[in-house]
């Protein structure tokens, strides 16, 4: 689903603990101990996460509906 309003995207990120801002991009961080073996694995505060990036594009953010609360 395309979200083209920053205020709506801020609401979505605020209501989902797995979503985080990185500048204007939105990150989905899912904790997984084997993420150190993956190219999209990131180490944050002592834990490994799988990171999925939803960059802001010309039309807004394209994020899956299952992440919208």
mmCIF file as Biopython writes it, N, C-alpha, C and O atoms, coordinates in Angstrom:
data_model
#
loop_
_atom_site.group_PDB
_atom_site.id
_atom_site.type_symbol
_atom_site.label_atom_id
_atom_site.label_alt_id
_atom_site.label_comp_id
_atom_site.label_asym_id
_atom_site.label_entity_id
_atom_site.label_seq_id
_atom_site.pdbx_PDB_ins_code
_atom_site.Cartn_x
_atom_site.Cartn_y
_atom_site.Cartn_z
_atom_site.occupancy
_atom_site.B_iso_or_equiv
_atom_site.auth_seq_id
_atom_site.auth_asym_id
_atom_site.pdbx_PDB_model_num
ATOM 1   N N  . UNK A ? 1  ? 0.841  -1.174  0.000  1.0 0.0 1  A 1 
ATOM 2   C CA . UNK A ? 1  ? 0.000  0.000   0.000  1.0 0.0 1  A 1 
ATOM 3   C C  . UNK A ? 1  ? 0.891  1.243   0.000  1.0 0.0 1  A 1 
ATOM 4   O O  . UNK A ? 1  ? 1.894  1.300   0.712  1.0 0.0 1  A 1 
ATOM 5   N N  . UNK A ? 2  ? 0.525  2.206   -0.780 1.0 0.0 2  A 1 
ATOM 6   C CA . UNK A ? 2  ? 1.269  3.469   -0.852 1.0 0.0 2  A 1 
ATOM 7   C C  . UNK A ? 2  ? 0.722  4.441   0.205  1.0 0.0 2  A 1 
ATOM 8   O O  . UNK A ? 2  ? -0.480 4.696   0.272  1.0 0.0 2  A 1 
ATOM 9   N N  . UNK A ? 3  ? 1.618  4.963   1.012  1.0 0.0 3  A 1 
ATOM 10  C CA . UNK A ? 3  ? 1.284  6.004   1.984  1.0 0.0 3  A 1 
ATOM 11  C C  . UNK A ? 3  ? 2.002  7.262   1.525  1.0 0.0 3  A 1 
ATOM 12  O O  . UNK A ? 3  ? 3.232  7.297   1.486  1.0 0.0 3  A 1 
ATOM 13  N N  . UNK A ? 4  ? 1.248  8.286   1.180  1.0 0.0 4  A 1 
ATOM 14  C CA . UNK A ? 4  ? 1.876  9.495   0.643  1.0 0.0 4  A 1 
ATOM 15  C C  . UNK A ? 4  ? 1.752  10.703  1.565  1.0 0.0 4  A 1 
ATOM 16  O O  . UNK A ? 4  ? 2.061  11.825  1.163  1.0 0.0 4  A 1 
ATOM 17  N N  . UNK A ? 5  ? 1.307  10.482  2.785  1.0 0.0 5  A 1 
ATOM 18  C CA . UNK A ? 5  ? 1.163  11.567  3.756  1.0 0.0 5  A 1 
ATOM 19  C C  . UNK A ? 5  ? 2.118  11.297  4.923  1.0 0.0 5  A 1 
ATOM 20  O O  . UNK A ? 5  ? 2.022  10.254  5.569  1.0 0.0 5  A 1 
ATOM 21  N N  . UNK A ? 6  ? 3.024  12.214  5.193  1.0 0.0 6  A 1 
ATOM 22  C CA . UNK A ? 6  ? 4.018  11.995  6.248  1.0 0.0 6  A 1 
ATOM 23  C C  . UNK A ? 6  ? 3.357  11.856  7.615  1.0 0.0 6  A 1 
ATOM 24  O O  . UNK A ? 6  ? 3.854  11.110  8.459  1.0 0.0 6  A 1 
ATOM 25  N N  . UNK A ? 7  ? 2.265  12.548  7.851  1.0 0.0 7  A 1 
ATOM 26  C CA . UNK A ? 7  ? 1.584  12.445  9.139  1.0 0.0 7  A 1 
ATOM 27  C C  . UNK A ? 7  ? 0.958  11.067  9.326  1.0 0.0 7  A 1 
ATOM 28  O O  . UNK A ? 7  ? 0.961  10.529  10.433 1.0 0.0 7  A 1 
ATOM 29  N N  . UNK A ? 8  ? 0.432  10.504  8.270  1.0 0.0 8  A 1 
ATOM 30  C CA . UNK A ? 8  ? -0.096 9.142   8.313  1.0 0.0 8  A 1 
ATOM 31  C C  . UNK A ? 8  ? 1.032  8.145   8.545  1.0 0.0 8  A 1 
ATOM 32  O O  . UNK A ? 8  ? 0.869  7.196   9.312  1.0 0.0 8  A 1 
ATOM 33  N N  . UNK A ? 9  ? 2.177  8.350   7.890  1.0 0.0 9  A 1 
ATOM 34  C CA . UNK A ? 9  ? 3.313  7.449   8.076  1.0 0.0 9  A 1 
ATOM 35  C C  . UNK A ? 9  ? 3.837  7.559   9.490  1.0 0.0 9  A 1 
ATOM 36  O O  . UNK A ? 9  ? 4.218  6.545   10.076 1.0 0.0 9  A 1 
ATOM 37  N N  . UNK A ? 10 ? 3.873  8.753   10.063 1.0 0.0 10 A 1 
ATOM 38  C CA . UNK A ? 10 ? 4.301  8.921   11.448 1.0 0.0 10 A 1 
ATOM 39  C C  . UNK A ? 10 ? 3.374  8.172   12.397 1.0 0.0 10 A 1 
ATOM 40  O O  . UNK A ? 10 ? 3.838  7.589   13.378 1.0 0.0 10 A 1 
ATOM 41  N N  . UNK A ? 11 ? 2.082  8.177   12.123 1.0 0.0 11 A 1 
ATOM 42  C CA . UNK A ? 11 ? 1.114  7.455   12.949 1.0 0.0 11 A 1 
ATOM 43  C C  . UNK A ? 11 ? 1.358  5.947   12.866 1.0 0.0 11 A 1 
ATOM 44  O O  . UNK A ? 11 ? 1.316  5.249   13.879 1.0 0.0 11 A 1 
ATOM 45  N N  . UNK A ? 12 ? 1.613  5.453   11.655 1.0 0.0 12 A 1 
ATOM 46  C CA . UNK A ? 12 ? 1.859  4.023   11.442 1.0 0.0 12 A 1 
ATOM 47  C C  . UNK A ? 12 ? 3.113  3.589   12.191 1.0 0.0 12 A 1 
ATOM 48  O O  . UNK A ? 12 ? 3.106  2.561   12.869 1.0 0.0 12 A 1 
ATOM 49  N N  . UNK A ? 13 ? 4.193  4.366   12.074 1.0 0.0 13 A 1 
ATOM 50  C CA . UNK A ? 13 ? 5.447  4.031   12.761 1.0 0.0 13 A 1 
ATOM 51  C C  . UNK A ? 13 ? 5.259  4.085   14.273 1.0 0.0 13 A 1 
ATOM 52  O O  . UNK A ? 13 ? 5.780  3.230   14.990 1.0 0.0 13 A 1 
ATOM 53  N N  . UNK A ? 14 ? 4.530  5.068   14.761 1.0 0.0 14 A 1 
ATOM 54  C CA . UNK A ? 14 ? 4.306  5.201   16.209 1.0 0.0 14 A 1 
ATOM 55  C C  . UNK A ? 14 ? 3.502  4.028   16.766 1.0 0.0 14 A 1 
ATOM 56  O O  . UNK A ? 14 ? 3.667  3.673   17.933 1.0 0.0 14 A 1 
ATOM 57  N N  . UNK A ? 15 ? 2.642  3.424   15.958 1.0 0.0 15 A 1 
ATOM 58  C CA . UNK A ? 15 ? 1.777  2.337   16.422 1.0 0.0 15 A 1 
ATOM 59  C C  . UNK A ? 15 ? 2.362  0.951   16.189 1.0 0.0 15 A 1 
ATOM 60  O O  . UNK A ? 15 ? 1.706  -0.041  16.508 1.0 0.0 15 A 1 
ATOM 61  N N  . UNK A ? 16 ? 3.569  0.847   15.646 1.0 0.0 16 A 1 
ATOM 62  C CA . UNK A ? 16 ? 4.176  -0.448  15.381 1.0 0.0 16 A 1 
ATOM 63  C C  . UNK A ? 16 ? 5.602  -0.445  15.938 1.0 0.0 16 A 1 
ATOM 64  O O  . UNK A ? 16 ? 6.465  0.278   15.440 1.0 0.0 16 A 1 
ATOM 65  N N  . UNK A ? 17 ? 5.841  -1.250  16.965 1.0 0.0 17 A 1 
ATOM 66  C CA . UNK A ? 17 ? 7.153  -1.274  17.625 1.0 0.0 17 A 1 
ATOM 67  C C  . UNK A ? 17 ? 8.278  -1.764  16.730 1.0 0.0 17 A 1 
ATOM 68  O O  . UNK A ? 17 ? 9.446  -1.516  17.029 1.0 0.0 17 A 1 
ATOM 69  N N  . UNK A ? 18 ? 7.963  -2.447  15.649 1.0 0.0 18 A 1 
ATOM 70  C CA . UNK A ? 18 ? 8.999  -2.969  14.755 1.0 0.0 18 A 1 
ATOM 71  C C  . UNK A ? 18 ? 9.429  -1.959  13.697 1.0 0.0 18 A 1 
ATOM 72  O O  . UNK A ? 18 ? 10.424 -2.175  13.006 1.0 0.0 18 A 1 
ATOM 73  N N  . UNK A ? 19 ? 8.696  -0.869  13.565 1.0 0.0 19 A 1 
ATOM 74  C CA . UNK A ? 19 ? 9.016  0.152   12.569 1.0 0.0 19 A 1 
ATOM 75  C C  . UNK A ? 19 ? 9.777  1.305   13.217 1.0 0.0 19 A 1 
ATOM 76  O O  . UNK A ? 19 ? 9.465  1.724   14.331 1.0 0.0 19 A 1 
ATOM 77  N N  . UNK A ? 20 ? 10.781 1.810   12.498 1.0 0.0 20 A 1 
ATOM 78  C CA . UNK A ? 20 ? 11.620 2.895   13.001 1.0 0.0 20 A 1 
ATOM 79  C C  . UNK A ? 20 ? 11.978 3.837   11.856 1.0 0.0 20 A 1 
ATOM 80  O O  . UNK A ? 20 ? 12.078 3.421   10.702 1.0 0.0 20 A 1 
ATOM 81  N N  . UNK A ? 21 ? 12.168 5.094   12.190 1.0 0.0 21 A 1 
ATOM 82  C CA . UNK A ? 21 ? 12.604 6.085   11.209 1.0 0.0 21 A 1 
ATOM 83  C C  . UNK A ? 21 ? 14.116 6.055   11.076 1.0 0.0 21 A 1 
ATOM 84  O O  . UNK A ? 21 ? 14.830 5.885   12.064 1.0 0.0 21 A 1 
ATOM 85  N N  . UNK A ? 22 ? 14.599 6.218   9.861  1.0 0.0 22 A 1 
ATOM 86  C CA . UNK A ? 22 ? 16.008 6.493   9.579  1.0 0.0 22 A 1 
ATOM 87  C C  . UNK A ? 22 ? 15.994 7.589   8.518  1.0 0.0 22 A 1 
ATOM 88  O O  . UNK A ? 22 ? 15.866 7.315   7.325  1.0 0.0 22 A 1 
ATOM 89  N N  . UNK A ? 23 ? 16.126 8.823   8.969  1.0 0.0 23 A 1 
ATOM 90  C CA . UNK A ? 23 ? 15.885 9.990   8.122  1.0 0.0 23 A 1 
ATOM 91  C C  . UNK A ? 23 ? 14.452 9.898   7.609  1.0 0.0 23 A 1 
ATOM 92  O O  . UNK A ? 23 ? 13.530 9.859   8.424  1.0 0.0 23 A 1 
ATOM 93  N N  . UNK A ? 24 ? 14.221 9.861   6.308  1.0 0.0 24 A 1 
ATOM 94  C CA . UNK A ? 24 ? 12.859 9.746   5.784  1.0 0.0 24 A 1 
ATOM 95  C C  . UNK A ? 24 ? 12.508 8.311   5.394  1.0 0.0 24 A 1 
ATOM 96  O O  . UNK A ? 24 ? 11.378 8.036   4.989  1.0 0.0 24 A 1 
ATOM 97  N N  . UNK A ? 25 ? 13.464 7.404   5.515  1.0 0.0 25 A 1 
ATOM 98  C CA . UNK A ? 25 ? 13.179 5.997   5.247  1.0 0.0 25 A 1 
ATOM 99  C C  . UNK A ? 25 ? 12.615 5.350   6.507  1.0 0.0 25 A 1 
ATOM 100 O O  . UNK A ? 25 ? 12.879 5.797   7.623  1.0 0.0 25 A 1 
ATOM 101 N N  . UNK A ? 26 ? 11.841 4.297   6.310  1.0 0.0 26 A 1 
ATOM 102 C CA . UNK A ? 26 ? 11.287 3.545   7.427  1.0 0.0 26 A 1 
ATOM 103 C C  . UNK A ? 26 ? 11.934 2.166   7.424  1.0 0.0 26 A 1 
ATOM 104 O O  . UNK A ? 26 ? 12.018 1.506   6.388  1.0 0.0 26 A 1 
ATOM 105 N N  . UNK A ? 27 ? 12.389 1.743   8.600  1.0 0.0 27 A 1 
ATOM 106 C CA . UNK A ? 27 ? 13.006 0.432   8.759  1.0 0.0 27 A 1 
ATOM 107 C C  . UNK A ? 27 ? 12.060 -0.489  9.502  1.0 0.0 27 A 1 
ATOM 108 O O  . UNK A ? 27 ? 11.418 -0.090  10.474 1.0 0.0 27 A 1 
ATOM 109 N N  . UNK A ? 28 ? 11.983 -1.718  9.037  1.0 0.0 28 A 1 
ATOM 110 C CA . UNK A ? 28 ? 11.329 -2.793  9.773  1.0 0.0 28 A 1 
ATOM 111 C C  . UNK A ? 28 ? 12.439 -3.632  10.373 1.0 0.0 28 A 1 
ATOM 112 O O  . UNK A ? 28 ? 13.255 -4.191  9.640  1.0 0.0 28 A 1 
ATOM 113 N N  . UNK A ? 29 ? 12.485 -3.732  11.693 1.0 0.0 29 A 1 
ATOM 114 C CA . UNK A ? 29 ? 13.496 -4.516  12.392 1.0 0.0 29 A 1 
ATOM 115 C C  . UNK A ? 29 ? 12.829 -5.698  13.072 1.0 0.0 29 A 1 
ATOM 116 O O  . UNK A ? 29 ? 11.957 -5.531  13.925 1.0 0.0 29 A 1 
ATOM 117 N N  . UNK A ? 30 ? 13.255 -6.908  12.681 1.0 0.0 30 A 1 
ATOM 118 C CA . UNK A ? 30 ? 12.716 -8.129  13.271 1.0 0.0 30 A 1 
ATOM 119 C C  . UNK A ? 30 ? 13.870 -8.892  13.911 1.0 0.0 30 A 1 
ATOM 120 O O  . UNK A ? 30 ? 14.830 -9.265  13.236 1.0 0.0 30 A 1 
ATOM 121 N N  . UNK A ? 31 ? 13.767 -9.120  15.214 1.0 0.0 31 A 1 
ATOM 122 C CA . UNK A ? 31 ? 14.833 -9.762  15.974 1.0 0.0 31 A 1 
ATOM 123 C C  . UNK A ? 31 ? 14.997 -11.209 15.518 1.0 0.0 31 A 1 
ATOM 124 O O  . UNK A ? 31 ? 14.031 -11.968 15.444 1.0 0.0 31 A 1 
ATOM 125 N N  . UNK A ? 32 ? 16.258 -11.577 15.213 1.0 0.0 32 A 1 
ATOM 126 C CA . UNK A ? 32 ? 16.569 -12.944 14.816 1.0 0.0 32 A 1 
ATOM 127 C C  . UNK A ? 32 ? 18.034 -13.212 15.112 1.0 0.0 32 A 1 
ATOM 128 O O  . UNK A ? 32 ? 18.908 -12.474 14.658 1.0 0.0 32 A 1 
ATOM 129 N N  . UNK A ? 33 ? 18.304 -14.257 15.867 1.0 0.0 33 A 1 
ATOM 130 C CA . UNK A ? 33 ? 19.673 -14.545 16.302 1.0 0.0 33 A 1 
ATOM 131 C C  . UNK A ? 33 ? 20.585 -14.921 15.137 1.0 0.0 33 A 1 
ATOM 132 O O  . UNK A ? 33 ? 21.794 -14.707 15.220 1.0 0.0 33 A 1 
ATOM 133 N N  . UNK A ? 34 ? 20.040 -15.476 14.055 1.0 0.0 34 A 1 
ATOM 134 C CA . UNK A ? 34 ? 20.882 -15.871 12.918 1.0 0.0 34 A 1 
ATOM 135 C C  . UNK A ? 34 ? 21.035 -14.758 11.876 1.0 0.0 34 A 1 
ATOM 136 O O  . UNK A ? 34 ? 21.546 -15.002 10.783 1.0 0.0 34 A 1 
ATOM 137 N N  . UNK A ? 35 ? 20.601 -13.550 12.205 1.0 0.0 35 A 1 
ATOM 138 C CA . UNK A ? 35 ? 20.688 -12.435 11.264 1.0 0.0 35 A 1 
ATOM 139 C C  . UNK A ? 35 ? 22.131 -12.038 10.973 1.0 0.0 35 A 1 
ATOM 140 O O  . UNK A ? 35 ? 22.393 -11.353 9.984  1.0 0.0 35 A 1 
ATOM 141 N N  . UNK A ? 36 ? 23.075 -12.458 11.823 1.0 0.0 36 A 1 
ATOM 142 C CA . UNK A ? 36 ? 24.480 -12.130 11.582 1.0 0.0 36 A 1 
ATOM 143 C C  . UNK A ? 36 ? 25.011 -12.803 10.321 1.0 0.0 36 A 1 
ATOM 144 O O  . UNK A ? 36 ? 26.059 -12.410 9.809  1.0 0.0 36 A 1 
ATOM 145 N N  . UNK A ? 37 ? 24.311 -13.802 9.818  1.0 0.0 37 A 1 
ATOM 146 C CA . UNK A ? 37 ? 24.726 -14.505 8.604  1.0 0.0 37 A 1 
ATOM 147 C C  . UNK A ? 37 ? 24.097 -13.929 7.338  1.0 0.0 37 A 1 
ATOM 148 O O  . UNK A ? 37 ? 24.399 -14.386 6.235  1.0 0.0 37 A 1 
ATOM 149 N N  . UNK A ? 38 ? 23.239 -12.944 7.483  1.0 0.0 38 A 1 
ATOM 150 C CA . UNK A ? 38 ? 22.485 -12.396 6.350  1.0 0.0 38 A 1 
ATOM 151 C C  . UNK A ? 38 ? 22.999 -11.016 5.953  1.0 0.0 38 A 1 
ATOM 152 O O  . UNK A ? 38 ? 23.521 -10.270 6.782  1.0 0.0 38 A 1 
ATOM 153 N N  . UNK A ? 39 ? 22.845 -10.696 4.691  1.0 0.0 39 A 1 
ATOM 154 C CA . UNK A ? 39 ? 23.314 -9.392  4.201  1.0 0.0 39 A 1 
ATOM 155 C C  . UNK A ? 39 ? 22.479 -8.242  4.748  1.0 0.0 39 A 1 
ATOM 156 O O  . UNK A ? 39 ? 22.964 -7.113  4.819  1.0 0.0 39 A 1 
ATOM 157 N N  . UNK A ? 40 ? 21.235 -8.504  5.136  1.0 0.0 40 A 1 
ATOM 158 C CA . UNK A ? 40 ? 20.396 -7.442  5.693  1.0 0.0 40 A 1 
ATOM 159 C C  . UNK A ? 40 ? 20.320 -7.535  7.216  1.0 0.0 40 A 1 
ATOM 160 O O  . UNK A ? 40 ? 19.424 -6.955  7.829  1.0 0.0 40 A 1 
ATOM 161 N N  . UNK A ? 41 ? 21.262 -8.266  7.830  1.0 0.0 41 A 1 
ATOM 162 C CA . UNK A ? 41 ? 21.334 -8.344  9.280  1.0 0.0 41 A 1 
ATOM 163 C C  . UNK A ? 41 ? 22.038 -7.126  9.851  1.0 0.0 41 A 1 
ATOM 164 O O  . UNK A ? 41 ? 23.037 -6.663  9.300  1.0 0.0 41 A 1 
ATOM 165 N N  . UNK A ? 42 ? 21.518 -6.609  10.955 1.0 0.0 42 A 1 
ATOM 166 C CA . UNK A ? 42 ? 22.132 -5.462  11.643 1.0 0.0 42 A 1 
ATOM 167 C C  . UNK A ? 42 ? 22.215 -5.768  13.135 1.0 0.0 42 A 1 
ATOM 168 O O  . UNK A ? 42 ? 21.343 -6.429  13.699 1.0 0.0 42 A 1 
ATOM 169 N N  . UNK A ? 43 ? 23.261 -5.282  13.749 1.0 0.0 43 A 1 
ATOM 170 C CA . UNK A ? 43 ? 23.513 -5.477  15.176 1.0 0.0 43 A 1 
ATOM 171 C C  . UNK A ? 43 ? 23.200 -4.177  15.890 1.0 0.0 43 A 1 
ATOM 172 O O  . UNK A ? 43 ? 23.843 -3.156  15.648 1.0 0.0 43 A 1 
ATOM 173 N N  . UNK A ? 44 ? 22.212 -4.216  16.769 1.0 0.0 44 A 1 
ATOM 174 C CA . UNK A ? 44 ? 21.781 -3.005  17.469 1.0 0.0 44 A 1 
ATOM 175 C C  . UNK A ? 44 ? 21.627 -3.333  18.953 1.0 0.0 44 A 1 
ATOM 176 O O  . UNK A ? 44 ? 20.873 -4.233  19.324 1.0 0.0 44 A 1 
ATOM 177 N N  . UNK A ? 45 ? 22.339 -2.604  19.784 1.0 0.0 45 A 1 
ATOM 178 C CA . UNK A ? 45 ? 22.229 -2.736  21.246 1.0 0.0 45 A 1 
ATOM 179 C C  . UNK A ? 45 ? 22.308 -4.177  21.727 1.0 0.0 45 A 1 
ATOM 180 O O  . UNK A ? 45 ? 21.516 -4.592  22.573 1.0 0.0 45 A 1 
ATOM 181 N N  . UNK A ? 46 ? 23.253 -4.940  21.200 1.0 0.0 46 A 1 
ATOM 182 C CA . UNK A ? 46 ? 23.489 -6.290  21.680 1.0 0.0 46 A 1 
ATOM 183 C C  . UNK A ? 46 ? 22.634 -7.379  21.067 1.0 0.0 46 A 1 
ATOM 184 O O  . UNK A ? 46 ? 22.738 -8.537  21.470 1.0 0.0 46 A 1 
ATOM 185 N N  . UNK A ? 47 ? 21.791 -7.042  20.105 1.0 0.0 47 A 1 
ATOM 186 C CA . UNK A ? 47 ? 20.925 -8.032  19.459 1.0 0.0 47 A 1 
ATOM 187 C C  . UNK A ? 47 ? 21.035 -7.926  17.941 1.0 0.0 47 A 1 
ATOM 188 O O  . UNK A ? 47 ? 21.330 -6.861  17.398 1.0 0.0 47 A 1 
ATOM 189 N N  . UNK A ? 48 ? 20.792 -9.052  17.265 1.0 0.0 48 A 1 
ATOM 190 C CA . UNK A ? 48 ? 20.776 -9.089  15.809 1.0 0.0 48 A 1 
ATOM 191 C C  . UNK A ? 48 ? 19.346 -8.985  15.295 1.0 0.0 48 A 1 
ATOM 192 O O  . UNK A ? 48 ? 18.426 -9.591  15.845 1.0 0.0 48 A 1 
ATOM 193 N N  . UNK A ? 49 ? 19.177 -8.206  14.228 1.0 0.0 49 A 1 
ATOM 194 C CA . UNK A ? 49 ? 17.874 -7.992  13.606 1.0 0.0 49 A 1 
ATOM 195 C C  . UNK A ? 49 ? 17.989 -8.153  12.093 1.0 0.0 49 A 1 
ATOM 196 O O  . UNK A ? 49 ? 19.043 -7.917  11.503 1.0 0.0 49 A 1 
ATOM 197 N N  . UNK A ? 50 ? 16.893 -8.554  11.489 1.0 0.0 50 A 1 
ATOM 198 C CA . UNK A ? 50 ? 16.763 -8.495  10.035 1.0 0.0 50 A 1 
ATOM 199 C C  . UNK A ? 50 ? 16.131 -7.149  9.721  1.0 0.0 50 A 1 
ATOM 200 O O  . UNK A ? 50 ? 15.085 -6.799  10.266 1.0 0.0 50 A 1 
ATOM 201 N N  . UNK A ? 51 ? 16.775 -6.400  8.838  1.0 0.0 51 A 1 
ATOM 202 C CA . UNK A ? 51 ? 16.308 -5.057  8.498  1.0 0.0 51 A 1 
ATOM 203 C C  . UNK A ? 51 ? 15.720 -5.055  7.085  1.0 0.0 51 A 1 
ATOM 204 O O  . UNK A ? 51 ? 16.355 -5.492  6.125  1.0 0.0 51 A 1 
ATOM 205 N N  . UNK A ? 52 ? 14.501 -4.555  6.991  1.0 0.0 52 A 1 
ATOM 206 C CA . UNK A ? 52 ? 13.863 -4.306  5.707  1.0 0.0 52 A 1 
ATOM 207 C C  . UNK A ? 52 ? 13.653 -2.801  5.610  1.0 0.0 52 A 1 
ATOM 208 O O  . UNK A ? 52 ? 13.092 -2.185  6.516  1.0 0.0 52 A 1 
ATOM 209 N N  . UNK A ? 53 ? 14.101 -2.222  4.520  1.0 0.0 53 A 1 
ATOM 210 C CA . UNK A ? 53 ? 14.030 -0.772  4.357  1.0 0.0 53 A 1 
ATOM 211 C C  . UNK A ? 53 ? 12.903 -0.409  3.397  1.0 0.0 53 A 1 
ATOM 212 O O  . UNK A ? 53 ? 12.792 -0.966  2.305  1.0 0.0 53 A 1 
ATOM 213 N N  . UNK A ? 54 ? 12.070 0.535   3.826  1.0 0.0 54 A 1 
ATOM 214 C CA . UNK A ? 54 ? 11.032 1.100   2.970  1.0 0.0 54 A 1 
ATOM 215 C C  . UNK A ? 54 ? 11.417 2.557   2.694  1.0 0.0 54 A 1 
ATOM 216 O O  . UNK A ? 54 ? 11.088 3.448   3.478  1.0 0.0 54 A 1 
ATOM 217 N N  . UNK A ? 55 ? 12.116 2.796   1.578  1.0 0.0 55 A 1 
ATOM 218 C CA . UNK A ? 55 ? 12.570 4.165   1.296  1.0 0.0 55 A 1 
ATOM 219 C C  . UNK A ? 55 ? 11.411 5.054   0.862  1.0 0.0 55 A 1 
ATOM 220 O O  . UNK A ? 55 ? 10.432 4.594   0.274  1.0 0.0 55 A 1 
ATOM 221 N N  . UNK A ? 56 ? 11.548 6.324   1.163  1.0 0.0 56 A 1 
ATOM 222 C CA . UNK A ? 56 ? 10.572 7.269   0.647  1.0 0.0 56 A 1 
ATOM 223 C C  . UNK A ? 56 ? 10.838 7.412   -0.850 1.0 0.0 56 A 1 
ATOM 224 O O  . UNK A ? 56 ? 11.976 7.605   -1.276 1.0 0.0 56 A 1 
ATOM 225 N N  . UNK A ? 57 ? 9.790  7.316   -1.621 1.0 0.0 57 A 1 
ATOM 226 C CA . UNK A ? 57 ? 9.904  7.403   -3.071 1.0 0.0 57 A 1 
ATOM 227 C C  . UNK A ? 57 ? 9.089  8.591   -3.573 1.0 0.0 57 A 1 
ATOM 228 O O  . UNK A ? 57 ? 8.519  9.343   -2.782 1.0 0.0 57 A 1 
ATOM 229 N N  . UNK A ? 58 ? 9.040  8.746   -4.847 1.0 0.0 58 A 1 
ATOM 230 C CA . UNK A ? 58 ? 8.330  9.869   -5.468 1.0 0.0 58 A 1 
ATOM 231 C C  . UNK A ? 58 ? 6.867  9.946   -5.019 1.0 0.0 58 A 1 
ATOM 232 O O  . UNK A ? 58 ? 6.331  11.034  -4.808 1.0 0.0 58 A 1 
ATOM 233 N N  . UNK A ? 59 ? 6.229  8.779   -4.875 1.0 0.0 59 A 1 
ATOM 234 C CA . UNK A ? 59 ? 4.806  8.732   -4.504 1.0 0.0 59 A 1 
ATOM 235 C C  . UNK A ? 59 ? 4.579  8.509   -3.019 1.0 0.0 59 A 1 
ATOM 236 O O  . UNK A ? 59 ? 3.429  8.478   -2.582 1.0 0.0 59 A 1 
ATOM 237 N N  . UNK A ? 60 ? 5.630  8.352   -2.230 1.0 0.0 60 A 1 
ATOM 238 C CA . UNK A ? 60 ? 5.492  8.095   -0.800 1.0 0.0 60 A 1 
ATOM 239 C C  . UNK A ? 60 ? 6.197  6.806   -0.417 1.0 0.0 60 A 1 
ATOM 240 O O  . UNK A ? 60 ? 7.195  6.431   -1.032 1.0 0.0 60 A 1 
ATOM 241 N N  . UNK A ? 61 ? 5.680  6.130   0.597  1.0 0.0 61 A 1 
ATOM 242 C CA . UNK A ? 61 ? 6.248  4.878   1.086  1.0 0.0 61 A 1 
ATOM 243 C C  . UNK A ? 61 ? 5.359  3.722   0.638  1.0 0.0 61 A 1 
ATOM 244 O O  . UNK A ? 61 ? 4.135  3.794   0.744  1.0 0.0 61 A 1 
ATOM 245 N N  . UNK A ? 62 ? 5.972  2.673   0.144  1.0 0.0 62 A 1 
ATOM 246 C CA . UNK A ? 62 ? 5.242  1.476   -0.244 1.0 0.0 62 A 1 
ATOM 247 C C  . UNK A ? 62 ? 5.479  0.415   0.829  1.0 0.0 62 A 1 
ATOM 248 O O  . UNK A ? 62 ? 6.514  -0.252  0.827  1.0 0.0 62 A 1 
ATOM 249 N N  . UNK A ? 63 ? 4.522  0.261   1.744  1.0 0.0 63 A 1 
ATOM 250 C CA . UNK A ? 63 ? 4.688  -0.698  2.832  1.0 0.0 63 A 1 
ATOM 251 C C  . UNK A ? 63 ? 3.541  -1.707  2.797  1.0 0.0 63 A 1 
ATOM 252 O O  . UNK A ? 63 ? 2.435  -1.382  2.367  1.0 0.0 63 A 1 
ATOM 253 N N  . UNK A ? 64 ? 3.810  -2.934  3.253  1.0 0.0 64 A 1 
ATOM 254 C CA . UNK A ? 64 ? 2.767  -3.948  3.285  1.0 0.0 64 A 1 
ATOM 255 C C  . UNK A ? 64 ? 1.627  -3.559  4.242  1.0 0.0 64 A 1 
ATOM 256 O O  . UNK A ? 64 ? 1.865  -2.963  5.292  1.0 0.0 64 A 1 
ATOM 257 N N  . UNK A ? 65 ? 0.421  -3.894  3.873  1.0 0.0 65 A 1 
ATOM 258 C CA . UNK A ? 65 ? -0.732 -3.574  4.702  1.0 0.0 65 A 1 
ATOM 259 C C  . UNK A ? 65 ? -0.679 -4.229  6.064  1.0 0.0 65 A 1 
ATOM 260 O O  . UNK A ? 65 ? -1.230 -3.693  7.026  1.0 0.0 65 A 1 
ATOM 261 N N  . UNK A ? 66 ? -0.017 -5.397  6.169  1.0 0.0 66 A 1 
ATOM 262 C CA . UNK A ? 66 ? 0.049  -6.087  7.455  1.0 0.0 66 A 1 
ATOM 263 C C  . UNK A ? 66 ? 0.807  -5.297  8.513  1.0 0.0 66 A 1 
ATOM 264 O O  . UNK A ? 66 ? 0.656  -5.569  9.704  1.0 0.0 66 A 1 
ATOM 265 N N  . UNK A ? 67 ? 1.619  -4.324  8.106  1.0 0.0 67 A 1 
ATOM 266 C CA . UNK A ? 67 ? 2.367  -3.496  9.054  1.0 0.0 67 A 1 
ATOM 267 C C  . UNK A ? 67 ? 1.582  -2.285  9.511  1.0 0.0 67 A 1 
ATOM 268 O O  . UNK A ? 67 ? 2.016  -1.581  10.423 1.0 0.0 67 A 1 
ATOM 269 N N  . UNK A ? 68 ? 0.454  -2.029  8.909  1.0 0.0 68 A 1 
ATOM 270 C CA . UNK A ? 68 ? -0.342 -0.851  9.253  1.0 0.0 68 A 1 
ATOM 271 C C  . UNK A ? 68 ? -1.304 -1.204  10.387 1.0 0.0 68 A 1 
ATOM 272 O O  . UNK A ? 68 ? -2.060 -2.171  10.304 1.0 0.0 68 A 1 
ATOM 273 N N  . UNK A ? 69 ? -1.257 -0.405  11.437 1.0 0.0 69 A 1 
ATOM 274 C CA . UNK A ? 69 ? -2.158 -0.628  12.578 1.0 0.0 69 A 1 
ATOM 275 C C  . UNK A ? 69 ? -2.998 0.609   12.806 1.0 0.0 69 A 1 
ATOM 276 O O  . UNK A ? 69 ? -3.824 0.634   13.718 1.0 0.0 69 A 1 
#
